[in-house]
């Protein structure tokens, strides 16, 4: 049951990111800063979940969402590269 809910969450996040519904501060970040910021968010949730056991789900959900945001960023850059634009 949990895996089904995570799969549905993944699909919803994918659709939202493809439609451009990403927070503005994440859209403005460069690749390195986006990865660093994502790592810090996940590390922050992991630290919180160390003290509060029920917060482990936030680590899982943030990892799924931020990985989709990072992959979308690289997909858009790759598409620019395919069209002949300099990156």
N, CA and C atoms as a LAMMPS dump frame, in Angstrom:
ITEM: TIMESTEP
0
ITEM: NUMBER OF ATOMS
261
ITEM: BOX BOUNDS ff ff ff
-5.0000000000000000e+02 5.0000000000000000e+02
-5.0000000000000000e+02 5.0000000000000000e+02
-5.0000000000000000e+02 5.0000000000000000e+02
ITEM: ATOMS id mol type element x y z
1 1 1 N 0.814 -1.197 0
2 1 2 C 0 0 0
3 1 3 C 0.858 1.262 0
4 2 1 N 1.933 1.207 0.794
5 2 2 C 2.811 2.374 0.877
6 2 3 C 3.482 2.634 -0.469
7 3 1 N 3.9 1.557 -1.142
8 3 2 C 4.55 1.721 -2.437
9 3 3 C 3.597 2.299 -3.48
10 4 1 N 2.344 1.945 -3.395
11 4 2 C 1.354 2.496 -4.305
12 4 3 C 1.182 3.996 -4.068
13 5 1 N 1.13 4.399 -2.814
14 5 2 C 1.017 5.824 -2.49
15 5 3 C 2.261 6.597 -2.929
16 6 1 N 3.44 5.997 -2.759
17 6 2 C 4.666 6.653 -3.219
18 6 3 C 4.706 6.76 -4.736
19 7 1 N 4.194 5.762 -5.427
20 7 2 C 4.143 5.812 -6.895
21 7 3 C 3.189 6.912 -7.359
22 8 1 N 2.064 7.044 -6.686
23 8 2 C 1.113 8.109 -7.027
24 8 3 C 1.728 9.471 -6.749
25 9 1 N 2.431 9.603 -5.622
26 9 2 C 3.117 10.858 -5.293
27 9 3 C 4.16 11.183 -6.35
28 10 1 N 4.906 10.172 -6.803
29 10 2 C 5.908 10.374 -7.84
30 10 3 C 5.273 10.889 -9.123
31 11 1 N 4.184 10.288 -9.535
32 11 2 C 3.51 10.717 -10.761
33 11 3 C 2.953 12.125 -10.644
34 12 1 N 2.385 12.452 -9.482
35 12 2 C 1.86 13.804 -9.279
36 12 3 C 2.988 14.829 -9.329
37 13 1 N 4.111 14.528 -8.673
38 13 2 C 5.259 15.44 -8.702
39 13 3 C 5.795 15.608 -10.115
40 14 1 N 5.858 14.531 -10.849
41 14 2 C 6.356 14.591 -12.228
42 14 3 C 5.473 15.492 -13.089
43 15 1 N 4.176 15.35 -12.954
44 15 2 C 3.25 16.174 -13.732
45 15 3 C 3.377 17.645 -13.34
46 16 1 N 3.457 17.919 -12.052
47 16 2 C 3.571 19.305 -11.588
48 16 3 C 4.866 19.953 -12.057
49 17 1 N 5.961 19.222 -12.023
50 17 2 C 7.238 19.778 -12.471
51 17 3 C 7.229 19.982 -13.979
52 18 1 N 6.642 19.064 -14.73
53 18 2 C 6.566 19.214 -16.185
54 18 3 C 5.716 20.413 -16.578
55 19 1 N 4.709 20.726 -15.777
56 19 2 C 3.867 21.89 -16.055
57 19 3 C 4.501 23.185 -15.57
58 20 1 N 5.64 23.092 -14.899
59 20 2 C 6.352 24.29 -14.451
60 20 3 C 5.933 24.791 -13.088
61 21 1 N 5.244 23.976 -12.326
62 21 2 C 4.809 24.39 -11.001
63 21 3 C 5.888 24.056 -9.966
64 22 1 N 7.005 24.779 -10.083
65 22 2 C 8.14 24.625 -9.187
66 22 3 C 8.337 25.965 -8.493
67 23 1 N 8.705 25.969 -7.225
68 23 2 C 8.951 27.251 -6.553
69 23 3 C 9.988 28.09 -7.297
70 24 1 N 9.793 29.402 -7.297
71 24 2 C 10.656 30.291 -8.079
72 24 3 C 12.107 30.22 -7.656
73 25 1 N 12.362 30.052 -6.364
74 25 2 C 13.754 30.015 -5.926
75 25 3 C 14.47 28.761 -6.425
76 26 1 N 13.746 27.699 -6.712
77 26 2 C 14.372 26.51 -7.293
78 26 3 C 14.605 26.676 -8.786
79 27 1 N 13.743 27.452 -9.459
80 27 2 C 13.91 27.671 -10.899
81 27 3 C 15.13 28.523 -11.198
82 28 1 N 15.46 29.444 -10.285
83 28 2 C 16.54 30.394 -10.535
84 28 3 C 17.924 29.837 -10.24
85 29 1 N 18.007 28.701 -9.565
86 29 2 C 19.303 28.169 -9.165
87 29 3 C 20.021 27.494 -10.328
88 30 1 N 21.343 27.617 -10.319
89 30 2 C 22.159 26.895 -11.29
90 30 3 C 22.266 25.442 -10.848
91 31 1 N 22.869 24.616 -11.685
92 31 2 C 22.9 23.17 -11.422
93 31 3 C 23.608 22.829 -10.12
94 32 1 N 24.783 23.373 -9.906
95 32 2 C 25.533 23.064 -8.699
96 32 3 C 24.822 23.516 -7.439
97 33 1 N 24.266 24.715 -7.486
98 33 2 C 23.543 25.243 -6.33
99 33 3 C 22.265 24.458 -6.082
100 34 1 N 21.621 24.021 -7.148
101 34 2 C 20.399 23.227 -7.002
102 34 3 C 20.698 21.899 -6.326
103 35 1 N 21.78 21.251 -6.718
104 35 2 C 22.155 19.986 -6.099
105 35 3 C 22.566 20.203 -4.65
106 36 1 N 23.329 21.258 -4.373
107 36 2 C 23.736 21.551 -2.999
108 36 3 C 22.536 21.866 -2.12
109 37 1 N 21.632 22.699 -2.615
110 37 2 C 20.432 23.061 -1.865
111 37 3 C 19.561 21.833 -1.599
112 38 1 N 19.431 20.984 -2.595
113 38 2 C 18.642 19.757 -2.432
114 38 3 C 19.277 18.838 -1.39
115 39 1 N 20.589 18.716 -1.453
116 39 2 C 21.284 17.881 -0.472
117 39 3 C 21.114 18.423 0.94
118 40 1 N 21.166 19.745 1.081
119 40 2 C 20.995 20.347 2.407
120 40 3 C 19.578 20.147 2.938
121 41 1 N 18.586 20.225 2.063
122 41 2 C 17.203 19.995 2.486
123 41 3 C 17.036 18.549 2.957
124 42 1 N 17.55 17.609 2.173
125 42 2 C 17.436 16.194 2.545
126 42 3 C 18.192 15.913 3.834
127 43 1 N 19.382 16.501 3.971
128 43 2 C 20.157 16.323 5.195
129 43 3 C 19.436 16.926 6.399
130 44 1 N 18.79 18.071 6.185
131 44 2 C 18.015 18.682 7.262
132 44 3 C 16.86 17.793 7.709
133 45 1 N 16.137 17.258 6.759
134 45 2 C 15.045 16.339 7.112
135 45 3 C 15.567 15.068 7.769
136 46 1 N 16.741 14.594 7.33
137 46 2 C 17.319 13.397 7.95
138 46 3 C 17.711 13.679 9.398
139 47 1 N 18.219 14.87 9.645
140 47 2 C 18.563 15.247 11.018
141 47 3 C 17.318 15.331 11.89
142 48 1 N 16.266 15.924 11.359
143 48 2 C 15.011 16.012 12.112
144 48 3 C 14.446 14.614 12.364
145 49 1 N 14.54 13.757 11.357
146 49 2 C 13.983 12.408 11.525
147 49 3 C 14.804 11.562 12.49
148 50 1 N 16.058 11.963 12.744
149 50 2 C 16.851 11.263 13.747
150 50 3 C 16.242 11.448 15.134
151 51 1 N 15.685 12.642 15.371
152 51 2 C 15.08 12.932 16.67
153 51 3 C 13.592 12.598 16.716
154 52 1 N 12.911 12.777 15.609
155 52 2 C 11.478 12.482 15.522
156 52 3 C 11.294 11.353 14.511
157 53 1 N 11.016 10.192 14.962
158 53 2 C 10.968 9.007 14.089
159 53 3 C 9.909 9.108 12.99
160 54 1 N 8.805 9.787 13.264
161 54 2 C 7.749 9.868 12.258
162 54 3 C 8.111 10.787 11.102
163 55 1 N 9.197 11.546 11.213
164 55 2 C 9.593 12.479 10.162
165 55 3 C 10.383 11.807 9.035
166 56 1 N 10.565 10.511 9.108
167 56 2 C 11.298 9.795 8.063
168 56 3 C 10.582 9.916 6.724
169 57 1 N 9.288 9.988 6.739
170 57 2 C 8.52 10.115 5.501
171 57 3 C 8.867 11.41 4.766
172 58 1 N 9.243 12.47 5.508
173 58 2 C 9.64 13.719 4.861
174 58 3 C 10.951 13.558 4.096
175 59 1 N 11.836 12.721 4.586
176 59 2 C 13.082 12.447 3.87
177 59 3 C 12.762 11.761 2.547
178 60 1 N 11.877 10.802 2.583
179 60 2 C 11.511 10.062 1.376
180 60 3 C 10.816 10.982 0.372
181 61 1 N 9.842 11.752 0.841
182 61 2 C 9.087 12.62 -0.064
183 61 3 C 9.949 13.74 -0.642
184 62 1 N 10.816 14.332 0.178
185 62 2 C 11.676 15.402 -0.335
186 62 3 C 12.698 14.849 -1.325
187 63 1 N 13.189 13.649 -1.089
188 63 2 C 14.136 13.044 -2.021
189 63 3 C 13.477 12.798 -3.377
190 64 1 N 12.265 12.308 -3.365
191 64 2 C 11.546 12.07 -4.628
192 64 3 C 11.314 13.387 -5.364
193 65 1 N 10.802 14.391 -4.662
194 65 2 C 10.481 15.666 -5.313
195 65 3 C 11.738 16.354 -5.842
196 66 1 N 12.764 16.431 -5.029
197 66 2 C 13.965 17.148 -5.449
198 66 3 C 14.71 16.409 -6.555
199 67 1 N 14.649 15.097 -6.567
200 67 2 C 15.278 14.369 -7.673
201 67 3 C 14.539 14.625 -8.985
202 68 1 N 13.238 14.777 -8.918
203 68 2 C 12.473 15.099 -10.128
204 68 3 C 12.807 16.503 -10.613
205 69 1 N 12.965 17.443 -9.689
206 69 2 C 13.322 18.815 -10.062
207 69 3 C 14.706 18.847 -10.71
208 70 1 N 15.663 18.128 -10.138
209 70 2 C 17.016 18.097 -10.701
210 70 3 C 17.013 17.43 -12.078
211 71 1 N 16.299 16.335 -12.225
212 71 2 C 16.271 15.663 -13.527
213 71 3 C 15.585 16.528 -14.584
214 72 1 N 14.573 17.288 -14.191
215 72 2 C 13.917 18.191 -15.129
216 72 3 C 14.867 19.304 -15.571
217 73 1 N 15.658 19.809 -14.629
218 73 2 C 16.634 20.84 -14.964
219 73 3 C 17.612 20.323 -16.02
220 74 1 N 18.156 19.127 -15.798
221 74 2 C 19.119 18.57 -16.742
222 74 3 C 18.453 18.188 -18.063
223 75 1 N 17.212 17.771 -18.037
224 75 2 C 16.519 17.442 -19.279
225 75 3 C 16.339 18.694 -20.143
226 76 1 N 15.984 19.802 -19.506
227 76 2 C 15.828 21.056 -20.256
228 76 3 C 17.162 21.523 -20.822
229 77 1 N 18.235 21.405 -20.053
230 77 2 C 19.553 21.797 -20.544
231 77 3 C 20.003 20.898 -21.69
232 78 1 N 19.713 19.606 -21.597
233 78 2 C 20.078 18.681 -22.674
234 78 3 C 19.304 18.994 -23.948
235 79 1 N 18.034 19.373 -23.802
236 79 2 C 17.25 19.729 -24.985
237 79 3 C 17.803 20.981 -25.645
238 80 1 N 18.27 21.943 -24.85
239 80 2 C 18.915 23.134 -25.428
240 80 3 C 20.165 22.73 -26.186
241 81 1 N 20.93 21.818 -25.605
242 81 2 C 22.161 21.358 -26.214
243 81 3 C 21.876 20.635 -27.53
244 82 1 N 20.808 19.847 -27.586
245 82 2 C 20.435 19.142 -28.818
246 82 3 C 20.056 20.105 -29.923
247 83 1 N 19.47 21.231 -29.565
248 83 2 C 19.071 22.224 -30.567
249 83 3 C 20.25 23.074 -31.037
250 84 1 N 21.412 22.858 -30.472
251 84 2 C 22.591 23.568 -30.94
252 84 3 C 22.942 24.789 -30.122
253 85 1 N 22.255 25.036 -29.041
254 85 2 C 22.579 26.188 -28.207
255 85 3 C 23.729 25.818 -27.29
256 86 1 N 24.508 26.838 -26.953
257 86 2 C 25.602 26.631 -26.004
258 86 3 C 25.044 26.636 -24.602
259 87 1 N 25.607 25.801 -23.785
260 87 2 C 25.15 25.707 -22.392
261 87 3 C 26.163 26.382 -21.505
